[in-house]
Amino acid sequence: MRQRRLAAPAFHRQRIAAYGEVIAQFAAEITGRWQAGTMDVHPQMLLVALRIVGKCLFNIDAEAEARAIATAVSAFMITPPPGYIPQALIEQLQKLSFGPMLKVQKGIADLDAILYGMIAERRRAPGDRGDLLSMLMESEDTDGTGGMSDKQVRDECLTVMLAGHETTANALSFTLWMLAKHPEIQERVQEEAVRVLGARRPAADDYPKLRLAYMVFAEAMRLYPTVWVLGRSAGPEPYQVRGFTIPAGAMLLAPQIVVHRDARFWKDPEEFRPERFEEEGKGTRPKFAYFPFGGGSRQCIGEALAWMEGVFVLATIARDWRLKPVPGAPEELPMTPSVNLRPKRGVPLVLERR
Protein backbone atom coordinates (compact mmCIF):
# COMPACT_ATOMS: atom_id res chain seq x y z
CA MET A 1 0.00 0.00 0.00
CA ARG A 2 2.93 2.33 0.68
CA GLN A 3 4.29 1.66 -2.81
CA ARG A 4 0.90 2.44 -4.33
CA ARG A 5 0.74 5.75 -2.45
CA LEU A 6 4.18 6.71 -3.71
CA ALA A 7 3.49 5.69 -7.29
CA ALA A 8 -0.06 7.09 -7.50
CA PRO A 9 0.89 10.69 -8.52
CA ALA A 10 2.42 9.34 -11.73
CA PHE A 11 -1.05 8.19 -12.76
CA HIS A 12 -3.11 11.24 -11.78
CA ARG A 13 -5.46 12.69 -14.40
CA GLN A 14 -3.10 15.51 -15.41
CA ARG A 15 -0.28 13.07 -16.03
CA ILE A 16 -2.49 10.72 -18.02
CA ALA A 17 -3.55 13.67 -20.19
CA ALA A 18 0.11 14.42 -20.93
CA TYR A 19 0.74 10.76 -21.73
CA GLY A 20 -2.15 11.01 -24.20
CA GLU A 21 -0.02 13.29 -26.40
CA VAL A 22 2.73 10.65 -26.40
CA ILE A 23 0.26 7.91 -27.34
CA ALA A 24 -1.15 9.94 -30.20
CA GLN A 25 2.33 10.84 -31.47
CA PHE A 26 3.67 7.29 -31.68
CA ALA A 27 0.39 5.82 -32.93
CA ALA A 28 0.40 8.26 -35.87
CA GLU A 29 4.14 7.93 -36.49
CA ILE A 30 4.26 4.11 -36.60
CA THR A 31 0.99 3.44 -38.44
CA GLY A 32 1.83 6.24 -40.87
CA ARG A 33 4.77 4.14 -42.12
CA TRP A 34 2.60 1.15 -42.97
CA GLN A 35 2.16 -0.01 -46.55
CA ALA A 36 -0.96 -1.56 -48.04
CA GLY A 37 -0.87 -5.35 -48.23
CA THR A 38 -0.61 -8.28 -45.85
CA MET A 39 1.13 -7.59 -42.53
CA ASP A 40 1.43 -9.17 -39.10
CA VAL A 41 0.07 -6.38 -36.89
CA HIS A 42 1.22 -7.93 -33.61
CA PRO A 43 4.90 -6.83 -33.86
CA GLN A 44 3.63 -3.37 -34.82
CA MET A 45 1.45 -3.17 -31.73
CA LEU A 46 4.42 -4.31 -29.63
CA LEU A 47 6.45 -1.48 -31.17
CA VAL A 48 3.74 1.11 -30.52
CA ALA A 49 3.37 0.01 -26.87
CA LEU A 50 7.15 -0.11 -26.45
CA ARG A 51 7.67 3.41 -27.73
CA ILE A 52 4.83 4.73 -25.55
CA VAL A 53 6.01 3.07 -22.33
CA GLY A 54 9.63 4.05 -23.08
CA LYS A 55 8.70 7.72 -23.40
CA CYS A 56 6.17 7.83 -20.56
CA LEU A 57 8.35 5.83 -18.18
CA PHE A 58 11.92 6.87 -19.02
CA ASN A 59 11.57 9.87 -21.36
CA ILE A 60 13.25 7.79 -24.08
CA ASP A 61 12.58 9.01 -27.62
CA ALA A 62 15.06 6.85 -29.53
CA GLU A 63 13.67 3.59 -30.89
CA ALA A 64 17.05 1.88 -30.45
CA GLU A 65 17.14 2.65 -26.71
CA ALA A 66 13.59 1.41 -26.28
CA ARG A 67 14.41 -1.79 -28.15
CA ALA A 68 17.41 -2.41 -25.88
CA ILE A 69 15.08 -2.37 -22.88
CA ALA A 70 12.55 -4.58 -24.68
CA THR A 71 15.24 -7.14 -25.53
CA ALA A 72 16.24 -7.38 -21.88
CA VAL A 73 12.60 -7.67 -20.83
CA SER A 74 11.97 -10.43 -23.38
CA ALA A 75 14.90 -12.45 -22.03
CA PHE A 76 13.68 -11.88 -18.49
CA MET A 77 10.23 -13.15 -19.51
CA ILE A 78 11.40 -16.25 -21.39
CA THR A 79 10.09 -18.54 -18.65
CA PRO A 80 7.34 -16.35 -17.15
CA PRO A 81 6.19 -17.49 -13.73
CA PRO A 82 2.40 -17.90 -13.45
CA GLY A 83 0.76 -16.30 -10.45
CA TYR A 84 0.27 -19.64 -8.75
CA ILE A 85 3.97 -20.56 -8.41
CA PRO A 86 5.28 -19.57 -4.95
CA GLN A 87 7.73 -16.67 -5.08
CA ALA A 88 10.34 -18.60 -3.06
CA LEU A 89 10.36 -21.35 -5.71
CA ILE A 90 10.67 -18.81 -8.52
CA GLU A 91 13.70 -17.25 -6.84
CA GLN A 92 15.34 -20.65 -6.46
CA LEU A 93 14.66 -21.57 -10.10
CA GLN A 94 16.17 -18.31 -11.31
CA LYS A 95 19.46 -19.20 -9.59
CA LEU A 96 19.92 -22.43 -11.55
CA SER A 97 22.65 -22.32 -14.19
CA PHE A 98 21.16 -24.14 -17.16
CA GLY A 99 19.56 -23.36 -20.52
CA PRO A 100 16.58 -21.04 -20.17
CA MET A 101 17.60 -19.87 -16.70
CA LEU A 102 20.87 -18.50 -18.10
CA LYS A 103 18.85 -16.32 -20.48
CA VAL A 104 16.64 -15.19 -17.61
CA GLN A 105 19.69 -14.30 -15.53
CA LYS A 106 21.22 -12.36 -18.42
CA GLY A 107 17.94 -10.53 -19.00
CA ILE A 108 17.77 -9.53 -15.34
CA ALA A 109 21.41 -8.40 -15.36
CA ASP A 110 20.96 -6.37 -18.57
CA LEU A 111 17.77 -4.79 -17.30
CA ASP A 112 19.36 -3.93 -13.96
CA ALA A 113 22.31 -2.29 -15.71
CA ILE A 114 19.94 -0.13 -17.76
CA LEU A 115 17.55 0.76 -14.93
CA TYR A 116 20.13 1.37 -12.22
CA GLY A 117 22.14 3.45 -14.68
CA MET A 118 19.11 5.67 -15.32
CA ILE A 119 18.37 5.92 -11.60
CA ALA A 120 21.96 6.91 -10.81
CA GLU A 121 21.86 9.60 -13.50
CA ARG A 122 18.60 10.97 -12.08
CA ARG A 123 20.06 11.02 -8.57
CA ARG A 124 22.91 13.17 -9.88
CA ALA A 125 20.58 15.55 -11.70
CA PRO A 126 17.18 15.40 -9.96
CA GLY A 127 14.07 17.09 -11.25
CA ASP A 128 10.76 16.40 -12.93
CA ARG A 129 11.29 15.49 -16.58
CA GLY A 130 7.64 14.74 -17.17
CA ASP A 131 8.04 10.96 -17.02
CA LEU A 132 7.05 8.29 -14.55
CA LEU A 133 10.62 7.68 -13.40
CA SER A 134 10.86 11.31 -12.26
CA MET A 135 7.63 10.99 -10.34
CA LEU A 136 8.75 7.80 -8.62
CA MET A 137 12.06 9.32 -7.57
CA GLU A 138 10.60 12.61 -6.39
CA SER A 139 7.68 11.13 -4.42
CA GLU A 140 7.74 11.01 -0.62
CA ASP A 141 5.24 9.34 1.68
CA THR A 142 3.01 11.50 3.84
CA ASP A 143 3.88 9.44 6.91
CA GLY A 144 7.41 10.85 6.98
CA THR A 145 9.13 7.63 5.93
CA GLY A 146 10.67 9.30 2.88
CA GLY A 147 10.78 8.16 -0.70
CA MET A 148 11.72 4.98 -2.52
CA SER A 149 15.10 3.31 -2.44
CA ASP A 150 16.91 2.63 -5.71
CA LYS A 151 15.71 -0.97 -5.60
CA GLN A 152 12.10 0.06 -5.02
CA VAL A 153 12.27 2.47 -7.96
CA ARG A 154 13.80 -0.30 -10.10
CA ASP A 155 11.04 -2.73 -9.07
CA GLU A 156 8.28 -0.24 -9.90
CA CYS A 157 9.84 0.55 -13.28
CA LEU A 158 10.14 -3.13 -14.08
CA THR A 159 6.52 -3.75 -13.07
CA VAL A 160 5.20 -0.94 -15.24
CA MET A 161 7.40 -2.01 -18.16
CA LEU A 162 6.13 -5.60 -17.96
CA ALA A 163 2.52 -4.58 -17.40
CA GLY A 164 2.43 -1.72 -19.89
CA HIS A 165 4.21 -3.24 -22.86
CA GLU A 166 3.12 -6.72 -23.97
CA THR A 167 -0.29 -6.73 -22.30
CA THR A 168 -1.49 -3.60 -24.10
CA ALA A 169 0.05 -4.73 -27.38
CA ASN A 170 -1.70 -8.10 -27.15
CA ALA A 171 -5.02 -6.47 -26.33
CA LEU A 172 -4.72 -4.16 -29.33
CA SER A 173 -3.74 -7.06 -31.59
CA PHE A 174 -6.81 -9.05 -30.53
CA THR A 175 -8.98 -5.98 -31.06
CA LEU A 176 -7.71 -5.46 -34.60
CA TRP A 177 -8.34 -9.13 -35.34
CA MET A 178 -11.95 -8.82 -34.18
CA LEU A 179 -12.49 -5.63 -36.20
CA ALA A 180 -11.17 -7.35 -39.32
CA LYS A 181 -13.72 -10.12 -38.75
CA HIS A 182 -16.56 -7.63 -38.19
CA PRO A 183 -16.34 -5.03 -40.97
CA GLU A 184 -19.66 -3.42 -40.08
CA ILE A 185 -18.37 -2.56 -36.59
CA GLN A 186 -15.05 -1.46 -38.06
CA GLU A 187 -16.82 1.04 -40.32
CA ARG A 188 -18.68 2.51 -37.36
CA VAL A 189 -15.41 2.96 -35.45
CA GLN A 190 -13.94 4.68 -38.51
CA GLU A 191 -16.94 7.00 -38.78
CA GLU A 192 -16.66 7.91 -35.10
CA ALA A 193 -12.92 8.60 -35.42
CA VAL A 194 -13.46 10.87 -38.44
CA ARG A 195 -16.29 12.70 -36.71
CA VAL A 196 -14.34 13.27 -33.48
CA LEU A 197 -10.79 13.70 -34.77
CA GLY A 198 -10.99 14.73 -38.40
CA ALA A 199 -7.43 14.47 -39.69
CA ARG A 200 -5.69 15.46 -36.44
CA ARG A 201 -4.18 13.37 -33.67
CA PRO A 202 -6.32 12.54 -30.63
CA ALA A 203 -5.98 14.63 -27.47
CA ALA A 204 -7.03 13.95 -23.88
CA ASP A 205 -10.36 15.77 -24.34
CA ASP A 206 -11.27 13.38 -27.16
CA TYR A 207 -11.14 10.29 -24.99
CA PRO A 208 -14.74 10.36 -23.65
CA LYS A 209 -16.02 11.15 -27.16
CA LEU A 210 -14.51 7.99 -28.68
CA ARG A 211 -17.15 5.89 -27.00
CA LEU A 212 -17.48 3.15 -29.60
CA ALA A 213 -13.69 2.67 -29.76
CA TYR A 214 -13.77 2.23 -25.99
CA MET A 215 -16.55 -0.37 -26.15
CA VAL A 216 -14.79 -2.30 -28.94
CA PHE A 217 -11.56 -2.39 -26.92
CA ALA A 218 -13.49 -3.46 -23.80
CA GLU A 219 -15.31 -6.25 -25.65
CA ALA A 220 -12.06 -7.57 -27.15
CA MET A 221 -10.57 -7.72 -23.64
CA ARG A 222 -13.65 -9.58 -22.47
CA LEU A 223 -13.15 -12.32 -25.04
CA TYR A 224 -9.35 -12.23 -24.98
CA PRO A 225 -8.15 -10.88 -21.61
CA THR A 226 -4.37 -10.57 -21.88
CA VAL A 227 -4.14 -11.22 -18.14
CA TRP A 228 -6.21 -14.38 -18.37
CA VAL A 229 -5.82 -15.73 -14.81
CA LEU A 230 -4.84 -14.22 -11.46
CA GLY A 231 -3.46 -16.01 -8.42
CA ARG A 232 -3.86 -14.79 -4.84
CA SER A 233 -2.58 -16.32 -1.59
CA ALA A 234 -5.00 -16.74 1.30
CA GLY A 235 -4.09 -15.34 4.70
CA PRO A 236 -2.63 -17.17 7.72
CA GLU A 237 -6.02 -18.33 9.02
CA PRO A 238 -8.66 -20.54 7.33
CA TYR A 239 -11.99 -18.89 6.59
CA GLN A 240 -15.46 -19.74 5.33
CA VAL A 241 -17.10 -18.42 2.18
CA ARG A 242 -20.37 -19.68 0.65
CA GLY A 243 -20.08 -23.00 2.46
CA PHE A 244 -16.46 -23.63 1.47
CA THR A 245 -13.48 -23.66 3.80
CA ILE A 246 -10.44 -21.88 2.36
CA PRO A 247 -7.33 -23.35 4.03
CA ALA A 248 -4.67 -21.05 5.45
CA GLY A 249 -2.10 -20.14 2.81
CA ALA A 250 -4.13 -21.65 -0.04
CA MET A 251 -3.58 -20.33 -3.56
CA LEU A 252 -6.82 -19.08 -5.13
CA LEU A 253 -7.13 -18.72 -8.90
CA ALA A 254 -9.44 -16.21 -10.57
CA PRO A 255 -9.49 -16.91 -14.33
CA GLN A 256 -10.81 -13.93 -16.25
CA ILE A 257 -11.01 -15.94 -19.47
CA VAL A 258 -13.59 -18.25 -17.84
CA VAL A 259 -15.64 -15.60 -16.03
CA HIS A 260 -15.70 -13.25 -19.04
CA ARG A 261 -17.40 -15.99 -21.09
CA ASP A 262 -19.82 -17.20 -18.41
CA ALA A 263 -23.38 -17.28 -19.75
CA ARG A 264 -24.71 -16.39 -16.30
CA PHE A 265 -23.30 -12.89 -16.71
CA TRP A 266 -23.10 -12.41 -20.49
CA LYS A 267 -25.84 -13.11 -23.03
CA ASP A 268 -24.43 -15.03 -26.02
CA PRO A 269 -20.97 -14.89 -24.43
CA GLU A 270 -19.04 -16.13 -27.49
CA GLU A 271 -20.34 -13.31 -29.70
CA PHE A 272 -18.43 -10.06 -30.27
CA ARG A 273 -20.91 -7.36 -29.25
CA PRO A 274 -19.34 -4.06 -28.10
CA GLU A 275 -22.75 -2.65 -27.19
CA ARG A 276 -22.62 -4.73 -24.01
CA PHE A 277 -20.58 -1.92 -22.52
CA GLU A 278 -23.15 0.82 -22.91
CA GLU A 279 -23.49 2.74 -19.65
CA GLU A 280 -27.00 1.51 -19.00
CA GLY A 281 -25.92 -2.15 -19.05
CA LYS A 282 -23.18 -1.90 -16.47
CA GLY A 283 -25.39 -2.19 -13.41
CA THR A 284 -26.92 -5.50 -14.43
CA ARG A 285 -23.74 -7.57 -13.94
CA PRO A 286 -21.81 -8.45 -10.78
CA LYS A 287 -18.74 -6.31 -10.19
CA PHE A 288 -16.31 -9.10 -10.94
CA ALA A 289 -18.05 -10.44 -14.02
CA TYR A 290 -15.43 -8.31 -15.82
CA PHE A 291 -11.98 -7.65 -14.38
CA PRO A 292 -9.30 -7.41 -17.11
CA PHE A 293 -7.19 -5.21 -14.80
CA GLY A 294 -7.69 -7.24 -11.63
CA GLY A 295 -9.38 -5.71 -8.62
CA GLY A 296 -9.11 -4.74 -4.97
CA SER A 297 -5.95 -3.28 -3.45
CA ARG A 298 -3.83 -4.81 -6.23
CA GLN A 299 -5.86 -3.51 -9.17
CA CYS A 300 -3.59 -2.33 -11.99
CA ILE A 301 -2.39 1.17 -11.12
CA GLY A 302 -1.89 1.97 -14.81
CA GLU A 303 -5.42 1.05 -15.90
CA ALA A 304 -6.37 4.58 -16.98
CA LEU A 305 -3.23 4.82 -19.12
CA ALA A 306 -3.97 1.46 -20.75
CA TRP A 307 -7.55 2.47 -21.63
CA MET A 308 -6.40 5.73 -23.22
CA GLU A 309 -3.67 3.94 -25.15
CA GLY A 310 -6.08 1.32 -26.46
CA VAL A 311 -8.73 3.82 -27.51
CA PHE A 312 -6.35 6.30 -29.17
CA VAL A 313 -4.36 3.69 -31.09
CA LEU A 314 -7.55 1.93 -32.19
CA ALA A 315 -9.18 5.18 -33.37
CA THR A 316 -6.04 6.19 -35.27
CA ILE A 317 -5.81 2.86 -37.10
CA ALA A 318 -9.53 2.56 -37.87
CA ARG A 319 -9.62 6.10 -39.28
CA ASP A 320 -6.67 5.59 -41.63
CA TRP A 321 -6.78 1.88 -42.49
CA ARG A 322 -9.29 -0.78 -43.49
CA LEU A 323 -8.51 -4.21 -42.02
CA LYS A 324 -9.46 -7.56 -43.54
CA PRO A 325 -8.66 -11.17 -42.61
CA VAL A 326 -6.08 -12.85 -44.84
CA PRO A 327 -7.55 -15.41 -47.26
CA GLY A 328 -7.96 -18.75 -45.51
CA ALA A 329 -7.59 -17.25 -42.03
CA PRO A 330 -8.79 -19.52 -39.19
CA GLU A 331 -12.11 -18.78 -37.56
CA GLU A 332 -10.41 -18.51 -34.16
CA LEU A 333 -7.01 -16.88 -33.63
CA PRO A 334 -4.54 -19.44 -32.17
CA MET A 335 -3.50 -18.44 -28.63
CA THR A 336 -0.67 -19.17 -26.23
CA PRO A 337 -1.79 -18.89 -22.57
CA SER A 338 1.56 -18.00 -21.01
CA VAL A 339 1.92 -15.41 -18.24
CA ASN A 340 -0.12 -13.30 -20.68
CA LEU A 341 -2.56 -14.44 -23.32
CA ARG A 342 -0.72 -13.84 -26.57
CA PRO A 343 -1.18 -14.69 -30.26
CA LYS A 344 0.50 -17.99 -31.04
CA ARG A 345 1.49 -17.19 -34.64
CA GLY A 346 1.03 -13.45 -34.88
CA VAL A 347 -1.99 -11.57 -36.23
CA PRO A 348 -1.68 -11.37 -40.03
CA LEU A 349 -4.21 -9.02 -41.66
CA VAL A 350 -4.72 -7.37 -45.04
CA LEU A 351 -4.37 -3.58 -44.82
CA GLU A 352 -5.94 -1.05 -47.21
CA ARG A 353 -5.28 2.66 -46.83
CA ARG A 354 -8.50 4.68 -46.57
C-alpha positions in Angstrom: 0.0 0.0 0.0 2.9 2.3 0.7 4.3 1.7 -2.8 0.9 2.4 -4.3 0.7 5.7 -2.4 4.2 6.7 -3.7 3.5 5.7 -7.3 -0.1 7.1 -7.5 0.9 10.7 -8.5 2.4 9.3 -11.7 -1.1 8.2 -12.8 -3.1 11.2 -11.8 -5.5 12.7 -14.4 -3.1 15.5 -15.4 -0.3 13.1 -16.0 -2.5 10.7 -18.0 -3.5 13.7 -20.2 0.1 14.4 -20.9 0.7 10.8 -21.7 -2.1 11.0 -24.2 0.0 13.3 -26.4 2.7 10.7 -26.4 0.3 7.9 -27.3 -1.1 9.9 -30.2 2.3 10.8 -31.5 3.7 7.3 -31.7 0.4 5.8 -32.9 0.4 8.3 -35.9 4.1 7.9 -36.5 4.3 4.1 -36.6 1.0 3.4 -38.4 1.8 6.2 -40.9 4.8 4.1 -42.1 2.6 1.2 -43.0 2.2 0.0 -46.6 -1.0 -1.6 -48.0 -0.9 -5.3 -48.2 -0.6 -8.3 -45.8 1.1 -7.6 -42.5 1.4 -9.2 -39.1 0.1 -6.4 -36.9 1.2 -7.9 -33.6 4.9 -6.8 -33.9 3.6 -3.4 -34.8 1.4 -3.2 -31.7 4.4 -4.3 -29.6 6.5 -1.5 -31.2 3.7 1.1 -30.5 3.4 0.0 -26.9 7.1 -0.1 -26.4 7.7 3.4 -27.7 4.8 4.7 -25.5 6.0 3.1 -22.3 9.6 4.0 -23.1 8.7 7.7 -23.4 6.2 7.8 -20.6 8.3 5.8 -18.2 11.9 6.9 -19.0 11.6 9.9 -21.4 13.2 7.8 -24.1 12.6 9.0 -27.6 15.1 6.9 -29.5 13.7 3.6 -30.9 17.1 1.9 -30.5 17.1 2.6 -26.7 13.6 1.4 -26.3 14.4 -1.8 -28.2 17.4 -2.4 -25.9 15.1 -2.4 -22.9 12.6 -4.6 -24.7 15.2 -7.1 -25.5 16.2 -7.4 -21.9 12.6 -7.7 -20.8 12.0 -10.4 -23.4 14.9 -12.5 -22.0 13.7 -11.9 -18.5 10.2 -13.2 -19.5 11.4 -16.3 -21.4 10.1 -18.5 -18.6 7.3 -16.3 -17.2 6.2 -17.5 -13.7 2.4 -17.9 -13.4 0.8 -16.3 -10.5 0.3 -19.6 -8.8 4.0 -20.6 -8.4 5.3 -19.6 -5.0 7.7 -16.7 -5.1 10.3 -18.6 -3.1 10.4 -21.4 -5.7 10.7 -18.8 -8.5 13.7 -17.2 -6.8 15.3 -20.7 -6.5 14.7 -21.6 -10.1 16.2 -18.3 -11.3 19.5 -19.2 -9.6 19.9 -22.4 -11.6 22.6 -22.3 -14.2 21.2 -24.1 -17.2 19.6 -23.4 -20.5 16.6 -21.0 -20.2 17.6 -19.9 -16.7 20.9 -18.5 -18.1 18.8 -16.3 -20.5 16.6 -15.2 -17.6 19.7 -14.3 -15.5 21.2 -12.4 -18.4 17.9 -10.5 -19.0 17.8 -9.5 -15.3 21.4 -8.4 -15.4 21.0 -6.4 -18.6 17.8 -4.8 -17.3 19.4 -3.9 -14.0 22.3 -2.3 -15.7 19.9 -0.1 -17.8 17.6 0.8 -14.9 20.1 1.4 -12.2 22.1 3.4 -14.7 19.1 5.7 -15.3 18.4 5.9 -11.6 22.0 6.9 -10.8 21.9 9.6 -13.5 18.6 11.0 -12.1 20.1 11.0 -8.6 22.9 13.2 -9.9 20.6 15.5 -11.7 17.2 15.4 -10.0 14.1 17.1 -11.3 10.8 16.4 -12.9 11.3 15.5 -16.6 7.6 14.7 -17.2 8.0 11.0 -17.0 7.0 8.3 -14.5 10.6 7.7 -13.4 10.9 11.3 -12.3 7.6 11.0 -10.3 8.7 7.8 -8.6 12.1 9.3 -7.6 10.6 12.6 -6.4 7.7 11.1 -4.4 7.7 11.0 -0.6 5.2 9.3 1.7 3.0 11.5 3.8 3.9 9.4 6.9 7.4 10.8 7.0 9.1 7.6 5.9 10.7 9.3 2.9 10.8 8.2 -0.7 11.7 5.0 -2.5 15.1 3.3 -2.4 16.9 2.6 -5.7 15.7 -1.0 -5.6 12.1 0.1 -5.0 12.3 2.5 -8.0 13.8 -0.3 -10.1 11.0 -2.7 -9.1 8.3 -0.2 -9.9 9.8 0.6 -13.3 10.1 -3.1 -14.1 6.5 -3.7 -13.1 5.2 -0.9 -15.2 7.4 -2.0 -18.2 6.1 -5.6 -18.0 2.5 -4.6 -17.4 2.4 -1.7 -19.9 4.2 -3.2 -22.9 3.1 -6.7 -24.0 -0.3 -6.7 -22.3 -1.5 -3.6 -24.1 0.1 -4.7 -27.4 -1.7 -8.1 -27.2 -5.0 -6.5 -26.3 -4.7 -4.2 -29.3 -3.7 -7.1 -31.6 -6.8 -9.1 -30.5 -9.0 -6.0 -31.1 -7.7 -5.5 -34.6 -8.3 -9.1 -35.3 -11.9 -8.8 -34.2 -12.5 -5.6 -36.2 -11.2 -7.3 -39.3 -13.7 -10.1 -38.8 -16.6 -7.6 -38.2 -16.3 -5.0 -41.0 -19.7 -3.4 -40.1 -18.4 -2.6 -36.6 -15.0 -1.5 -38.1 -16.8 1.0 -40.3 -18.7 2.5 -37.4 -15.4 3.0 -35.4 -13.9 4.7 -38.5 -16.9 7.0 -38.8 -16.7 7.9 -35.1 -12.9 8.6 -35.4 -13.5 10.9 -38.4 -16.3 12.7 -36.7 -14.3 13.3 -33.5 -10.8 13.7 -34.8 -11.0 14.7 -38.4 -7.4 14.5 -39.7 -5.7 15.5 -36.4 -4.2 13.4 -33.7 -6.3 12.5 -30.6 -6.0 14.6 -27.5 -7.0 14.0 -23.9 -10.4 15.8 -24.3 -11.3 13.4 -27.2 -11.1 10.3 -25.0 -14.7 10.4 -23.6 -16.0 11.2 -27.2 -14.5 8.0 -28.7 -17.1 5.9 -27.0 -17.5 3.1 -29.6 -13.7 2.7 -29.8 -13.8 2.2 -26.0 -16.5 -0.4 -26.2 -14.8 -2.3 -28.9 -11.6 -2.4 -26.9 -13.5 -3.5 -23.8 -15.3 -6.3 -25.6 -12.1 -7.6 -27.2 -10.6 -7.7 -23.6 -13.7 -9.6 -22.5 -13.1 -12.3 -25.0 -9.3 -12.2 -25.0 -8.1 -10.9 -21.6 -4.4 -10.6 -21.9 -4.1 -11.2 -18.1 -6.2 -14.4 -18.4 -5.8 -15.7 -14.8 -4.8 -14.2 -11.5 -3.5 -16.0 -8.4 -3.9 -14.8 -4.8 -2.6 -16.3 -1.6 -5.0 -16.7 1.3 -4.1 -15.3 4.7 -2.6 -17.2 7.7 -6.0 -18.3 9.0 -8.7 -20.5 7.3 -12.0 -18.9 6.6 -15.5 -19.7 5.3 -17.1 -18.4 2.2 -20.4 -19.7 0.7 -20.1 -23.0 2.5 -16.5 -23.6 1.5 -13.5 -23.7 3.8 -10.4 -21.9 2.4 -7.3 -23.3 4.0 -4.7 -21.1 5.5 -2.1 -20.1 2.8 -4.1 -21.6 0.0 -3.6 -20.3 -3.6 -6.8 -19.1 -5.1 -7.1 -18.7 -8.9 -9.4 -16.2 -10.6 -9.5 -16.9 -14.3 -10.8 -13.9 -16.3 -11.0 -15.9 -19.5 -13.6 -18.2 -17.8 -15.6 -15.6 -16.0 -15.7 -13.3 -19.0 -17.4 -16.0 -21.1 -19.8 -17.2 -18.4 -23.4 -17.3 -19.7 -24.7 -16.4 -16.3 -23.3 -12.9 -16.7 -23.1 -12.4 -20.5 -25.8 -13.1 -23.0 -24.4 -15.0 -26.0 -21.0 -14.9 -24.4 -19.0 -16.1 -27.5 -20.3 -13.3 -29.7 -18.4 -10.1 -30.3 -20.9 -7.4 -29.2 -19.3 -4.1 -28.1 -22.8 -2.6 -27.2 -22.6 -4.7 -24.0 -20.6 -1.9 -22.5 -23.2 0.8 -22.9 -23.5 2.7 -19.7 -27.0 1.5 -19.0 -25.9 -2.1 -19.0 -23.2 -1.9 -16.5 -25.4 -2.2 -13.4 -26.9 -5.5 -14.4 -23.7 -7.6 -13.9 -21.8 -8.5 -10.8 -18.7 -6.3 -10.2 -16.3 -9.1 -10.9 -18.0 -10.4 -14.0 -15.4 -8.3 -15.8 -12.0 -7.6 -14.4 -9.3 -7.4 -17.1 -7.2 -5.2 -14.8 -7.7 -7.2 -11.6 -9.4 -5.7 -8.6 -9.1 -4.7 -5.0 -6.0 -3.3 -3.5 -3.8 -4.8 -6.2 -5.9 -3.5 -9.2 -3.6 -2.3 -12.0 -2.4 1.2 -11.1 -1.9 2.0 -14.8 -5.4 1.0 -15.9 -6.4 4.6 -17.0 -3.2 4.8 -19.1 -4.0 1.5 -20.8 -7.5 2.5 -21.6 -6.4 5.7 -23.2 -3.7 3.9 -25.2 -6.1 1.3 -26.5 -8.7 3.8 -27.5 -6.3 6.3 -29.2 -4.4 3.7 -31.1 -7.5 1.9 -32.2 -9.2 5.2 -33.4 -6.0 6.2 -35.3 -5.8 2.9 -37.1 -9.5 2.6 -37.9 -9.6 6.1 -39.3 -6.7 5.6 -41.6 -6.8 1.9 -42.5 -9.3 -0.8 -43.5 -8.5 -4.2 -42.0 -9.5 -7.6 -43.5 -8.7 -11.2 -42.6 -6.1 -12.8 -44.8 -7.5 -15.4 -47.3 -8.0 -18.8 -45.5 -7.6 -17.3 -42.0 -8.8 -19.5 -39.2 -12.1 -18.8 -37.6 -10.4 -18.5 -34.2 -7.0 -16.9 -33.6 -4.5 -19.4 -32.2 -3.5 -18.4 -28.6 -0.7 -19.2 -26.2 -1.8 -18.9 -22.6 1.6 -18.0 -21.0 1.9 -15.4 -18.2 -0.1 -13.3 -20.7 -2.6 -14.4 -23.3 -0.7 -13.8 -26.6 -1.2 -14.7 -30.3 0.5 -18.0 -31.0 1.5 -17.2 -34.6 1.0 -13.5 -34.9 -2.0 -11.6 -36.2 -1.7 -11.4 -40.0 -4.2 -9.0 -41.7 -4.7 -7.4 -45.0 -4.4 -3.6 -44.8 -5.9 -1.1 -47.2 -5.3 2.7 -46.8 -8.5 4.7 -46.6 
